[in-house]
Amino acid sequence: MPLHVPPAPAPALRSVLTALGSPTAVREARTPALRSVQGPLSPELPLPVHVLDRATTDRPAPATRLAGWRFLIRAESGIVAAADTVLTADGWAFSHFFEGPYLGSTERALRQAESTATLHQPRLLSVPELYMLTLWLHGDTGADPASGAVAPNDILVPLAPAPTGIAAHRPYRAADLLPVLSLRIAPRPGPLVGSA
């Protein structure tokens, strides 16, 4: 298995386990699949979720910041939901459960990555300006999963649904995809003053 999945912070995992054990948290979740599951639920495949700071063409490596950890929630039938945690002043805390197209897309992208010959550290990279989420396959498997910039040779796999013109589930070298994203989120020039 070429993926080196980093361990999540223990308090983040505990917060998800506590939420899964709380009938109130599960019942109030806006996830019909999670509420209807019979049998045990388990969090797995913890992935650090990084947010891409506004990409610019003058920076060699776009900066990212850790926004949380995401756990895929498995039932006997397969992945049924995900749980996000966030860092608060008191430490890691459960944020919410959710479902939707990114669940299957994440699972599919992870399976694709496992079939490659190169060892990677999987992360998620969010690009809020484009409503885009990618599986970020970081080349440095020993890196702290909470930090780091996107390296030019890292692989980014856009998850479905991807923005128009960007193929979902196609692996891109970061050096090839990040300039495209930078152009898309760059501020557009306004109208000239005094033009009619």
Secondary structure, 3 states (H helix, E strand, C coil): CCECCCCCCHHHHHHHHHHHCCHHHHHHCCCHHHHHCCCCCEEEEEEEEEEECCCCCCCCCCCEEEEEEEEEEEECCEEEEEEEEEEECCEEEEEEEECCHHHHHHHHHHHHHHCCCCCEEEEEEEEHHHCEEEEEEECCCCCCCCCCCCCCCCEEEECCCCCCCCCCCCCEEHHHHHHHHHHHHCCCCCCCCCCC
